[in-house]
Amino acid sequence: MLKIGVLGLGIVGSATVKALQDNESIISARAGEVLKVVKGVTREPEQAKELGISVSDNVDDILNDPEIDVVVELMGGIDFAFECVKKALQNGKSVVTA
């Protein structure tokens, strides 16, 4: 199983998580491996609790988690997003960024 962490759970991030959850079996079948979103980070964690994943306001909860295989960066902006992507790659994670 590939465990996914999402940085940014605003409109785009939340919709991405929901799409991955709603289509998990189809995506996993095509990928040949189960893909599961397990963590997300947002500035307002209480607003993302309905996603059914672990949510925090600290990017290091994903970037330093050895259980996370793939980081999806959907925060927006440039500098902070770049630093997060760089740290994820340095920690051996695959990265998808918008």
Phi and psi in degrees as GROMACS dihedral restraints (atoms count N, CA, C in turn):
[ dihedral_restraints ]
;  ai    aj    ak    al  type     phi  dphi    fc
    3     4     5     6     1   -95.6    20    10
    4     5     6     7     1   123.2    20    10
    6     7     8     9     1   -98.3    20    10
    7     8     9    10     1   130.7    20    10
    9    10    11    12     1  -109.7    20    10
   10    11    12    13     1   137.0    20    10
   12    13    14    15     1  -116.9    20    10
   13    14    15    16     1   134.5    20    10
   15    16    17    18     1  -111.6    20    10
   16    17    18    19     1   124.2    20    10
   18    19    20    21     1   -95.7    20    10
   19    20    21    22     1   108.0    20    10
   21    22    23    24     1   106.3    20    10
   22    23    24    25     1   108.7    20    10
   24    25    26    27     1  -120.1    20    10
   25    26    27    28     1    40.9    20    10
   27    28    29    30     1   -77.5    20    10
   28    29    30    31     1  -148.3    20    10
   30    31    32    33     1   -61.8    20    10
   31    32    33    34     1   -50.5    20    10
   33    34    35    36     1   -69.0    20    10
   34    35    36    37     1   -46.6    20    10
   36    37    38    39     1   -62.2    20    10
   37    38    39    40     1   -45.2    20    10
   39    40    41    42     1   -64.0    20    10
   40    41    42    43     1   -42.1    20    10
   42    43    44    45     1   -65.0    20    10
   43    44    45    46     1   -36.9    20    10
   45    46    47    48     1   -64.8    20    10
   46    47    48    49     1   -45.3    20    10
   48    49    50    51     1   -60.2    20    10
   49    50    51    52     1   -46.4    20    10
   51    52    53    54     1   -61.8    20    10
   52    53    54    55     1   -42.0    20    10
   54    55    56    57     1   -63.7    20    10
   55    56    57    58     1   -42.2    20    10
   57    58    59    60     1   -65.2    20    10
   58    59    60    61     1   -39.6    20    10
   60    61    62    63     1   -67.7    20    10
   61    62    63    64     1   -45.5    20    10
   63    64    65    66     1   -65.5    20    10
   64    65    66    67     1   -28.2    20    10
   66    67    68    69     1  -113.6    20    10
   67    68    69    70     1    21.0    20    10
   69    70    71    72     1   -55.0    20    10
   70    71    72    73     1   -44.7    20    10
   72    73    74    75     1   -68.4    20    10
   73    74    75    76     1   -39.4    20    10
   75    76    77    78     1   -67.0    20    10
   76    77    78    79     1   -47.5    20    10
   78    79    80    81     1   -62.9    20    10
   79    80    81    82     1   -43.9    20    10
   81    82    83    84     1   -64.1    20    10
   82    83    84    85     1   -39.9    20    10
   84    85    86    87     1   -63.5    20    10
   85    86    87    88     1   -43.1    20    10
   87    88    89    90     1   -69.6    20    10
   88    89    90    91     1   -34.9    20    10
   90    91    92    93     1   -79.7    20    10
   91    92    93    94     1   -20.2    20    10
   93    94    95    96     1    78.0    20    10
   94    95    96    97     1    12.6    20    10
   96    97    98    99     1  -156.3    20    10
   97    98    99   100     1   146.1    20    10
   99   100   101   102     1   -70.9    20    10
  100   101   102   103     1   128.1    20    10
  102   103   104   105     1  -112.6    20    10
  103   104   105   106     1   127.0    20    10
  105   106   107   108     1  -138.0    20    10
  106   107   108   109     1   126.4    20    10
  108   109   110   111     1   -77.1    20    10
  109   110   111   112     1   121.6    20    10
  111   112   113   114     1  -117.5    20    10
  112   113   114   115     1   -20.8    20    10
  114   115   116   117     1  -144.4    20    10
  115   116   117   118     1   151.9    20    10
  117   118   119   120     1  -143.3    20    10
  118   119   120   121     1   156.5    20    10
  120   121   122   123     1  -128.2    20    10
  121   122   123   124     1   134.9    20    10
  123   124   125   126     1  -151.8    20    10
  124   125   126   127     1   159.7    20    10
  126   127   128   129     1   -68.8    20    10
  127   128   129   130     1   -23.6    20    10
  129   130   131   132     1  -126.8    20    10
  130   131   132   133     1    78.8    20    10
  132   133   134   135     1   -56.1    20    10
  133   134   135   136     1   -34.2    20    10
  135   136   137   138     1   -61.5    20    10
  136   137   138   139     1   -30.4    20    10
  138   139   140   141     1   -77.3    20    10
  139   140   141   142     1    -9.8    20    10
  141   142   143   144     1  -112.5    20    10
  142   143   144   145     1     6.5    20    10
  144   145   146   147     1   -61.3    20    10
  145   146   147   148     1   -28.6    20    10
  147   148   149   150     1   -68.3    20    10
  148   149   150   151     1    -9.1    20    10
  150   151   152   153     1   -74.3    20    10
  151   152   153   154     1   -15.5    20    10
  153   154   155   156     1    75.0    20    10
  154   155   156   157     1    24.7    20    10
  156   157   158   159     1  -125.3    20    10
  157   158   159   160     1   165.7    20    10
  159   160   161   162     1   -68.8    20    10
  160   161   162   163     1   128.1    20    10
  162   163   164   165     1  -127.6    20    10
  163   164   165   166     1   138.2    20    10
  165   166   167   168     1  -143.6    20    10
  166   167   168   169     1   179.3    20    10
  168   169   170   171     1  -111.3    20    10
  169   170   171   172     1    16.4    20    10
  171   172   173   174     1  -121.6    20    10
  172   173   174   175     1   113.6    20    10
  174   175   176   177     1   -59.8    20    10
  175   176   177   178     1   -28.0    20    10
  177   178   179   180     1   -65.4    20    10
  178   179   180   181     1   -20.6    20    10
  180   181   182   183     1   -63.0    20    10
  181   182   183   184     1   -24.7    20    10
  183   184   185   186     1   -99.4    20    10
  184   185   186   187     1   -48.7    20    10
  186   187   188   189     1   -63.3    20    10
  187   188   189   190     1   -30.8    20    10
  189   190   191   192     1  -101.7    20    10
  190   191   192   193     1     3.4    20    10
  192   193   194   195     1   -83.0    20    10
  193   194   195   196     1   114.8    20    10
  195   196   197   198     1   -66.5    20    10
  196   197   198   199     1   -14.9    20    10
  198   199   200   201     1   -80.9    20    10
  199   200   201   202     1   -19.6    20    10
  201   202   203   204     1   -82.4    20    10
  202   203   204   205     1   125.3    20    10
  204   205   206   207     1   -95.6    20    10
  205   206   207   208     1   -37.0    20    10
  207   208   209   210     1  -128.6    20    10
  208   209   210   211     1   132.4    20    10
  210   211   212   213     1  -110.1    20    10
  211   212   213   214     1   127.4    20    10
  213   214   215   216     1  -107.4    20    10
  214   215   216   217     1   116.8    20    10
  216   217   218   219     1   -98.0    20    10
  217   218   219   220     1   114.1    20    10
  219   220   221   222     1  -132.8    20    10
  220   221   222   223     1    32.7    20    10
  222   223   224   225     1   -81.4    20    10
  223   224   225   226     1   -29.2    20    10
  225   226   227   228     1    85.6    20    10
  226   227   228   229     1   172.2    20    10
  228   229   230   231     1    78.4    20    10
  229   230   231   232     1  -179.8    20    10
  231   232   233   234     1  -121.4    20    10
  232   233   234   235     1   -60.8    20    10
  234   235   236   237     1   -63.4    20    10
  235   236   237   238     1   -53.1    20    10
  237   238   239   240     1   -66.5    20    10
  238   239   240   241     1   -39.9    20    10
  240   241   242   243     1   -60.7    20    10
  241   242   243   244     1   -42.2    20    10
  243   244   245   246     1   -59.4    20    10
  244   245   246   247     1   -46.4    20    10
  246   247   248   249     1   -61.6    20    10
  247   248   249   250     1   -38.5    20    10
  249   250   251   252     1   -67.1    20    10
  250   251   252   253     1   -44.0    20    10
  252   253   254   255     1   -62.7    20    10
  253   254   255   256     1   -43.9    20    10
  255   256   257   258     1   -60.1    20    10
  256   257   258   259     1   -45.5    20    10
  258   259   260   261     1   -65.6    20    10
  259   260   261   262     1   -39.3    20    10
  261   262   263   264     1   -60.9    20    10
  262   263   264   265     1   -45.4    20    10
  264   265   266   267     1   -65.1    20    10
  265   266   267   268     1   -40.6    20    10
  267   268   269   270     1   -62.8    20    10
  268   269   270   271     1   -28.9    20    10
  270   271   272   273     1   -88.7    20    10
  271   272   273   274     1    10.3    20    10
  273   274   275   276     1    80.4    20    10
  274   275   276   277     1    19.4    20    10
  276   277   278   279     1   -96.4    20    10
  277   278   279   280     1   149.1    20    10
  279   280   281   282     1   -77.2    20    10
  280   281   282   283     1   150.6    20    10
  282   283   284   285     1  -132.5    20    10
  283   284   285   286     1   137.8    20    10
  285   286   287   288     1  -120.7    20    10
  286   287   288   289     1   129.8    20    10
  288   289   290   291     1  -134.6    20    10
  289   290   291   292     1   149.5    20    10
